[in-house]
């Protein structure tokens, strides 16, 4: 009930608590709740949990060490949940080792593979797993969630700042929380303060300059440049230009 968004996924997962799937893939963009949901699922099952970061533990030997652990039934729990985060980083040999365990599952072990790059997961694994797609959160969902967090923490941010956070976090709860924390600590209240805190280029000002050049309005172009370059150093100016080009 405390997972932000992902209502379809949480509803399905909750319905399987009495008879869980033994191999699942949680796929979606970074920071949208895949690993957190996997941990919550394990907690709801009162399971013994093993969590592996495949970004740094991706060899066949790493998987074999896990397989040694899961061959035996848990001593005090009905289930053991193995969460493999960033699973797309596993080597082919590691996947092959995991496949054997998935093909011959024991009743107590549940595998949850979390990934931001679903295409890199072998088809042999996909075909034996139930896949859950986690989506970036919508603007209003993020704003309402941040308001709840701020209220619990006894902090406040105005609607302008909350809207800016929701617009710049790319639908990722984790990034939204980090931005919210920085804004609350530094007392951000305006869009200009927000942009300076996070180094967001003033693309509106840069567009005004380009339009003045294309329109042949030299005085306006100089006026825009003076405004944009006031109180910024050359490096900041260069970053603004690069930001506009990327945009």
Secondary structure, 3 states (H helix, E strand, C coil): CCCCCCHHHHHHHHHCCCCCCCEEEEEECCCCCHHHHHHHHHHHCCCEEEEEECCCCCCHHHHHHHHHHHCCCCCCCCCEEEEEECHHHCCHHHHHHHHHHHHCCCCCEEEEEEECCHHHCCHHHHCCCEEEEECCCCHHHHHHHHHHHHHHHCCCCCHHHHHHHHHHCCCCHHHHHHHHHHHHHHCCCCHHHHHHHHCCCCHHHHHHHHHHHHCCCHHHHHHHHHHHHCCCCHHHHHHHHHHHHHC
